[in-house]
Amino acid sequence: MSWRPKIERILWYAAVVICAAGALGWLRAIEIWYQYWSLPHSPNPATGNIYPLNIHGYVVYQTLKEKLRRERWEFWSLEVAAFGAALGAFHKWITERRKGR
């Protein structure tokens, strides 16, 4: 048995797992958005809530730490999902190339 089908199978499973991890990360980012509904509705420099966040027309003010937490989850989950999609596209390209299509 050739090593190529094994590599293709590993690539396929890796792509699926990585895309799933990106999707789960994005769901976590959405959960963070909804946790922020309880933040103050006006800026409060004393507590550090000075960064506005518009949640569908509903403005709340977050701290820098909260803002960075939300942005990190959004950014990295998107990056992980994009890497998984690229890996899946690479798998498809290798598979079709091997079959001569």
N, CA, C and O atoms as a DFTB+ gen file, in Angstrom:
404 C
 N C O
     1  1       0.848      -1.187       0.000
     2  2       0.000       0.000       0.000
     3  2       0.888       1.244       0.000
     4  3       1.882       1.326       0.722
     5  1       0.512       2.168      -0.799
     6  2       1.280       3.402      -0.926
     7  2       1.052       4.310       0.281
     8  3       0.030       4.217       0.960
     9  1       1.999       5.169       0.527
    10  2       1.893       6.113       1.652
    11  2       0.979       7.282       1.297
    12  3       0.504       7.991       2.184
    13  1       0.733       7.485       0.007
    14  2      -0.075       8.642      -0.403
    15  2      -1.502       8.637       0.124
    16  3      -1.953       9.657       0.646
    17  1      -2.237       7.524       0.009
    18  2      -3.600       7.538       0.566
    19  2      -3.628       7.820       2.063
    20  3      -4.565       8.442       2.563
    21  1      -2.598       7.362       2.783
    22  2      -2.542       7.633       4.221
    23  2      -2.363       9.119       4.485
    24  3      -3.000       9.681       5.377
    25  1      -1.489       9.757       3.703
    26  2      -1.269      11.199       3.851
    27  2      -2.541      11.964       3.508
    28  3      -2.900      12.925       4.189
    29  1      -3.217      11.533       2.449
    30  2      -4.461      12.205       2.055
    31  2      -5.519      12.089       3.151
    32  3      -6.236      13.046       3.445
    33  1      -5.603      10.913       3.743
    34  2      -6.584      10.721       4.820
    35  2      -6.232      11.584       6.036
    36  3      -7.115      12.178       6.655
    37  1      -4.946      11.652       6.373
    38  2      -4.509      12.492       7.497
    39  2      -4.814      13.958       7.208
    40  3      -5.284      14.681       8.087
    41  1      -4.547      14.401       5.972
    42  2      -4.855      15.790       5.600
    43  2      -6.341      16.069       5.733
    44  3      -6.736      17.121       6.236
    45  1      -7.168      15.132       5.284
    46  2      -8.616      15.335       5.352
    47  2      -9.094      15.453       6.802
    48  3      -9.841      16.373       7.137
    49  1      -8.671      14.537       7.648
    50  2      -9.091      14.585       9.047
    51  2      -8.538      15.817       9.760
    52  3      -9.225      16.413      10.590
    53  1      -7.320      16.197       9.447
    54  2      -6.742      17.405      10.051
    55  2      -7.540      18.634       9.641
    56  3      -7.803      19.508      10.467
    57  1      -7.928      18.708       8.366
    58  2      -8.716      19.848       7.898
    59  2     -10.058      19.918       8.614
    60  3     -10.497      20.994       9.020
    61  1     -10.704      18.775       8.767
    62  2     -12.016      18.747       9.439
    63  2     -11.876      19.157      10.901
    64  3     -12.667      19.960      11.396
    65  1     -10.882      18.618      11.593
    66  2     -10.689      18.932      13.013
    67  2     -10.343      20.411      13.201
    68  3     -10.855      21.062      14.112
    69  1      -9.476      20.933      12.340
    70  2      -9.069      22.335      12.468
    71  2     -10.232      23.268      12.164
    72  3     -10.411      24.273      12.852
    73  1     -11.025      22.950      11.142
    74  2     -12.214      23.775      10.852
    75  2     -13.209      23.728      12.012
    76  3     -13.808      24.744      12.364
    77  1     -13.379      22.553      12.596
    78  2     -14.291      22.430      13.737
    79  2     -13.787      23.254      14.919
    80  3     -14.579      23.888      15.616
    81  1     -12.478      23.247      15.147
    82  2     -11.915      24.056      16.228
    83  2     -12.148      25.537      15.967
    84  3     -12.464      26.285      16.892
    85  1     -11.996      25.969      14.718
    86  2     -12.270      27.366      14.373
    87  2     -13.732      27.725      14.583
    88  3     -14.045      28.813      15.066
    89  1     -14.631      26.811      14.219
    90  2     -16.062      27.061      14.407
    91  2     -16.407      27.141      15.900
    92  3     -17.195      27.992      16.312
    93  1     -15.827      26.271      16.691
    94  2     -16.072      26.323      18.137
    95  2     -15.523      27.615      18.744
    96  3     -16.138      28.196      19.637
    97  1     -14.371      28.057      18.256
    98  2     -13.821      29.331      18.715
    99  2     -14.719      30.498      18.358
   100  3     -14.880      31.427      19.149
   101  1     -15.306      30.456      17.170
   102  2     -16.219      31.524      16.762
   103  2     -17.478      31.512      17.626
   104  3     -18.001      32.570      17.977
   105  1     -17.966      30.318      17.969
   106  2     -19.123      30.242      18.873
   107  2     -18.782      30.832      20.237
   108  3     -19.622      31.482      20.859
   109  1     -17.572      30.613      20.698
   110  2     -17.131      31.210      21.962
   111  2     -17.090      32.729      21.854
   112  3     -17.470      33.425      22.795
   113  1     -16.636      33.247      20.722
   114  2     -16.613      34.697      20.515
   115  2     -18.025      35.267      20.539
   116  3     -18.251      36.346      21.087
   117  1     -18.972      34.551      19.950
   118  2     -20.371      35.002      19.972
   119  2     -20.903      34.980      21.396
   120  3     -21.642      35.879      21.798
   121  1     -20.536      33.965      22.158
   122  2     -20.956      33.891      23.559
   123  2     -20.420      35.089      24.348
   124  3     -21.122      35.646      25.192
   125  1     -19.192      35.477      24.074
   126  2     -18.603      36.639      24.744
   127  2     -19.387      37.896      24.405
   128  3     -19.630      38.723      25.284
   129  1     -19.792      38.059      23.138
   130  2     -20.603      39.218      22.749
   131  2     -21.865      39.285      23.610
   132  3     -22.222      40.348      24.117
   133  1     -22.535      38.145      23.768
   134  2     -23.784      38.154      24.529
   135  2     -23.567      38.303      26.026
   136  3     -24.467      38.754      26.734
   137  1     -22.397      37.936      26.522
   138  2     -22.087      38.185      27.925
   139  2     -21.931      39.681      28.185
   140  3     -22.158      40.152      29.300
   141  1     -21.550      40.412      27.166
   142  2     -21.284      41.842      27.321
   143  2     -22.561      42.690      27.323
   144  3     -22.474      43.907      27.487
   145  1     -23.724      42.097      27.148
   146  2     -24.974      42.859      27.206
   147  2     -25.158      43.514      28.576
   148  3     -25.828      44.540      28.691
   149  1     -24.570      42.929      29.601
   150  2     -24.756      43.467      30.956
   151  2     -23.752      44.556      31.318
   152  3     -23.763      45.039      32.450
   153  1     -22.891      44.951      30.395
   154  2     -21.922      46.017      30.668
   155  2     -22.636      47.363      30.763
   156  3     -23.779      47.485      30.322
   157  1     -21.980      48.371      31.331
   158  2     -22.615      49.686      31.487
   159  2     -22.964      50.331      30.136
   160  3     -22.298      50.097      29.128
   161  1     -24.021      51.142      30.144
   162  2     -24.501      51.804      28.931
   163  2     -23.911      53.192      28.740
   164  3     -24.198      53.858      27.745
   165  1     -23.107      53.623      29.665
   166  2     -22.441      54.929      29.541
   167  2     -20.981      54.755      29.976
   168  3     -20.678      53.905      30.813
   169  1     -20.082      55.561      29.406
   170  2     -18.675      55.419      29.773
   171  2     -18.437      55.745      31.236
   172  3     -19.046      56.660      31.791
   173  1     -17.548      54.988      31.849
   174  2     -17.207      55.192      33.255
   175  2     -15.684      55.117      33.386
   176  3     -15.139      54.030      33.581
   177  1     -14.985      56.261      33.279
   178  2     -13.520      56.251      33.351
   179  2     -12.980      55.688      34.667
   180  3     -11.863      55.170      34.698
   181  1     -13.741      55.779      35.739
   182  2     -13.265      55.290      37.027
   183  2     -13.056      53.769      37.008
   184  3     -12.118      53.268      37.627
   185  1     -13.910      53.047      36.314
   186  2     -13.787      51.589      36.235
   187  2     -13.067      51.128      34.968
   188  3     -12.756      49.945      34.830
   189  1     -12.802      52.049      34.046
   190  2     -12.111      51.702      32.806
   191  2     -13.027      51.321      31.670
   192  3     -12.558      50.935      30.599
   193  1     -14.339      51.423      31.883
   194  2     -15.302      51.101      30.831
   195  2     -15.448      52.301      29.896
   196  3     -16.389      53.085      30.020
   197  1     -14.514      52.435      28.966
   198  2     -14.528      53.599      28.072
   199  2     -14.531      53.219      26.596
   200  3     -14.599      54.100      25.739
   201  1     -14.459      51.927      26.280
   202  2     -14.412      51.487      24.890
   203  2     -15.806      51.057      24.442
   204  3     -16.340      50.074      24.956
   205  1     -16.408      51.781      23.488
   206  2     -17.777      51.452      23.074
   207  2     -17.829      50.165      22.248
   208  3     -16.915      49.850      21.486
   209  1     -18.918      49.445      22.424
   210  2     -19.195      48.244      21.643
   211  2     -20.657      48.306      21.230
   212  3     -21.547      48.315      22.080
   213  1     -20.901      48.350      19.941
   214  2     -22.260      48.415      19.418
   215  2     -22.744      46.998      19.148
   216  3     -22.232      46.307      18.267
   217  1     -23.733      46.582      19.916
   218  2     -24.316      45.255      19.746
   219  2     -25.701      45.444      19.132
   220  3     -26.700      45.547      19.845
   221  1     -25.746      45.488      17.810
   222  2     -26.998      45.660      17.069
   223  2     -27.770      46.894      17.533
   224  3     -28.964      46.815      17.820
   225  1     -27.092      48.016      17.603
   226  2     -27.722      49.267      17.991
   227  2     -27.776      49.503      19.492
   228  3     -28.282      50.534      19.934
   229  1     -27.282      48.598      20.257
   230  2     -27.304      48.658      21.719
   231  2     -25.859      48.879      22.162
   232  3     -25.061      47.941      22.132
   233  1     -25.507      50.092      22.569
   234  2     -24.119      50.438      22.867
   235  2     -23.816      50.191      24.346
   236  3     -24.526      50.660      25.236
   237  1     -22.740      49.438      24.577
   238  2     -22.229      49.212      25.926
   239  2     -20.772      49.640      25.935
   240  3     -20.152      49.784      24.881
   241  1     -20.231      49.841      27.122
   242  2     -18.840      50.278      27.250
   243  2     -18.050      49.213      27.985
   244  3     -18.427      48.766      29.069
   245  1     -16.943      48.817      27.369
   246  2     -16.119      47.741      27.894
   247  2     -14.751      48.260      28.310
   248  3     -14.335      49.347      27.909
   249  1     -14.065      47.473      29.114
   250  2     -12.696      47.819      29.495
   251  2     -11.750      47.351      28.384
   252  3     -12.154      46.610      27.488
   253  1     -10.522      47.779      28.450
   254  2      -9.534      47.354      27.454
   255  2      -9.327      45.845      27.508
   256  3      -9.198      45.196      26.470
   257  1      -9.295      45.291      28.704
   258  2      -9.117      43.853      28.860
   259  2     -10.263      43.079      28.205
   260  3     -10.027      42.081      27.523
   261  1     -11.485      43.528      28.405
   262  2     -12.651      42.875      27.796
   263  2     -12.617      43.017      26.274
   264  3     -12.949      42.082      25.546
   265  1     -12.220      44.175      25.814
   266  2     -12.145      44.421      24.374
   267  2     -11.119      43.504      23.713
   268  3     -11.394      42.903      22.675
   269  1      -9.934      43.401      24.319
   270  2      -8.892      42.560      23.755
   271  2      -9.270      41.085      23.796
   272  3      -8.946      40.334      22.876
   273  1      -9.946      40.670      24.847
   274  2     -10.391      39.281      24.974
   275  2     -11.333      38.919      23.833
   276  3     -11.166      37.882      23.191
   277  1     -12.314      39.767      23.581
   278  2     -13.278      39.526      22.507
   279  2     -12.595      39.520      21.148
   280  3     -12.860      38.647      20.321
   281  1     -11.715      40.491      20.914
   282  2     -11.040      40.592      19.617
   283  2     -10.111      39.407      19.361
   284  3     -10.002      38.932      18.231
   285  1      -9.447      38.937      20.404
   286  2      -8.558      37.769      20.238
   287  2      -9.349      36.529      19.838
   288  3      -8.959      35.796      18.930
   289  1     -10.460      36.306      20.526
   290  2     -11.274      35.146      20.181
   291  2     -11.777      35.243      18.751
   292  3     -11.746      34.250      18.024
   293  1     -12.236      36.402      18.331
   294  2     -12.726      36.572      16.962
   295  2     -11.607      36.347      15.950
   296  3     -11.784      35.612      14.978
   297  1     -10.463      36.975      16.175
   298  2      -9.360      36.893      15.225
   299  2      -8.826      35.477      15.096
   300  3      -8.724      34.951      13.987
   301  1      -8.484      34.855      16.214
   302  2      -7.845      33.546      16.139
   303  2      -8.792      32.450      15.678
   304  3      -8.362      31.518      14.999
   305  1     -10.065      32.537      16.026
   306  2     -10.988      31.507      15.539
   307  2     -11.150      31.619      14.030
   308  3     -11.253      30.602      13.344
   309  1     -11.173      32.837      13.506
   310  2     -11.256      33.012      12.062
   311  2      -9.983      32.506      11.383
   312  3     -10.055      31.859      10.339
   313  1      -8.834      32.793      11.959
   314  2      -7.570      32.336      11.387
   315  2      -7.483      30.807      11.388
   316  3      -7.042      30.215      10.403
   317  1      -7.888      30.181      12.457
   318  2      -7.840      28.716      12.541
   319  2      -8.786      28.101      11.510
   320  3      -8.416      27.148      10.825
   321  1     -10.000      28.638      11.395
   322  2     -10.955      28.115      10.418
   323  2     -10.437      28.313       8.995
   324  3     -10.603      27.429       8.154
   325  1      -9.821      29.445       8.713
   326  2      -9.274      29.696       7.378
   327  2      -8.134      28.719       7.073
   328  3      -8.021      28.232       5.949
   329  1      -7.298      28.436       8.059
   330  2      -6.217      27.463       7.862
   331  2      -6.789      26.078       7.579
   332  3      -6.287      25.362       6.712
   333  1      -7.835      25.700       8.305
   334  2      -8.477      24.406       8.060
   335  2      -9.084      24.330       6.669
   336  3      -8.994      23.296       6.007
   337  1      -9.703      25.423       6.218
   338  2     -10.273      25.457       4.864
   339  2      -9.171      25.362       3.810
   340  3      -9.337      24.674       2.803
   341  1      -8.060      26.041       4.032
   342  2      -6.937      25.967       3.097
   343  2      -6.364      24.553       3.056
   344  3      -6.001      24.057       1.989
   345  1      -6.284      23.915       4.201
   346  2      -5.802      22.539       4.259
   347  2      -6.749      21.608       3.505
   348  3      -6.303      20.696       2.809
   349  1      -8.044      21.835       3.643
   350  2      -9.026      21.043       2.903
   351  2      -8.917      21.264       1.401
   352  3      -9.031      20.315       0.625
   353  1      -8.697      22.509       0.982
   354  2      -8.523      22.804      -0.438
   355  2      -7.250      22.147      -0.973
   356  3      -7.232      21.644      -2.097
   357  1      -6.194      22.152      -0.172
   358  2      -4.950      21.487      -0.559
   359  2      -5.172      19.989      -0.708
   360  3      -4.660      19.372      -1.642
   361  1      -5.931      19.408       0.207
   362  2      -6.252      17.982       0.127
   363  2      -7.004      17.677      -1.157
   364  3      -6.701      16.707      -1.852
   365  1      -7.982      18.509      -1.465
   366  2      -8.767      18.301      -2.692
   367  2      -7.872      18.410      -3.928
   368  3      -8.000      17.616      -4.860
   369  1      -6.980      19.375      -3.936
   370  2      -6.072      19.556      -5.074
   371  2      -5.168      18.344      -5.246
   372  3      -4.968      17.873      -6.366
   373  1      -4.621      17.834      -4.144
   374  2      -3.746      16.660      -4.211
   375  2      -4.529      15.442      -4.698
   376  3      -4.043      14.689      -5.543
   377  1      -5.717      15.248      -4.177
   378  2      -6.529      14.090      -4.548
   379  2      -6.889      14.129      -6.029
   380  3      -6.766      13.118      -6.720
   381  1      -7.325      15.265      -6.515
   382  2      -7.705      15.369      -7.923
   383  2      -6.493      15.260      -8.838
   384  3      -6.592      14.713      -9.937
   385  1      -5.375      15.765      -8.403
   386  2      -4.154      15.685      -9.204
   387  2      -3.699      14.225      -9.334
   388  3      -3.261      13.791     -10.400
   389  1      -3.811      13.483      -8.237
   390  2      -3.401      12.085      -8.255
   391  2      -4.310      11.263      -9.147
   392  3      -3.852      10.336      -9.816
   393  1      -5.602      11.594      -9.166
   394  2      -6.561      10.841      -9.992
   395  2      -6.512      11.263     -11.449
   396  3      -7.133      10.626     -12.300
   397  1      -5.771      12.350     -11.750
   398  2      -5.623      12.774     -13.133
   399  2      -6.769      13.591     -13.672
   400  3      -7.028      13.579     -14.875
   401  1      -7.461      14.301     -12.804
   402  2      -8.597      15.122     -13.261
   403  2      -8.171      16.500     -13.608
   404  3      -8.997      17.319     -14.008
